[in-house]
Amino acid sequence: TVPGGINGQSSCGGAANAYCYTQFSEGQTYAVSFELENAIPEAALAKGLNCATPDGMNPGACPAAQ
């Protein structure tokens, strides 16, 4: 089940859930899009969609290609 407050913004392959892992460059790098019910200002993460890559975490959508 999807946690309450999650809006189905993170998706891959047509499936929407609370997170989505995508690999790029033949597995040499990755992006994880994930949704939060509340912002975490101390980590500069937003309510809703955020992105984690090997370079760190950022608010908003992950780039389409790495």
C-alpha positions in Angstrom: 0.0 0.0 0.0 1.1 3.6 -0.6 1.4 5.7 2.5 -1.2 8.4 3.0 -0.4 11.8 1.5 1.6 10.3 -1.4 0.5 11.7 -4.7 1.8 9.2 -7.2 4.3 11.7 -8.6 7.3 9.3 -8.6 6.9 6.8 -11.4 8.9 4.5 -13.6 7.6 2.2 -16.3 4.1 3.5 -15.8 3.9 2.3 -12.1 3.5 5.1 -9.6 4.5 4.5 -6.0 6.2 6.2 -3.1 9.6 5.8 -4.8 11.2 4.8 -8.1 14.8 3.6 -8.8 16.3 4.2 -12.3 19.8 3.3 -13.4 21.7 5.1 -16.1 24.9 4.6 -18.1 24.7 0.8 -18.0 24.4 0.8 -14.2 27.2 3.3 -13.5 24.9 5.8 -11.9 21.3 6.0 -10.7 18.5 8.2 -9.6 15.8 7.5 -6.9 12.8 9.7 -7.0 10.8 9.6 -3.8 7.9 11.4 -2.2 7.6 12.8 1.3 4.5 13.6 3.2 6.2 16.6 4.8 9.1 18.8 4.0 12.4 18.3 5.8 14.0 21.8 5.8 17.1 20.7 7.5 17.9 18.4 4.6 16.5 20.8 2.0 13.8 18.3 0.9 10.4 19.3 -0.1 6.9 17.9 0.6 6.1 15.8 -2.4 8.7 14.8 -5.0 12.4 14.7 -4.3 15.5 13.1 -6.0 18.5 11.2 -4.7 21.6 10.6 -6.9 25.2 9.7 -6.1 25.8 13.5 -5.9 23.2 13.9 -3.1 19.5 14.6 -2.5 17.5 17.5 -4.0 13.9 18.7 -4.0 11.9 18.2 -7.2 12.0 15.7 -10.0 15.0 13.6 -11.0 16.6 14.5 -14.4 15.4 12.2 -17.2 18.9 11.1 -18.1 22.2 11.1 -16.2 
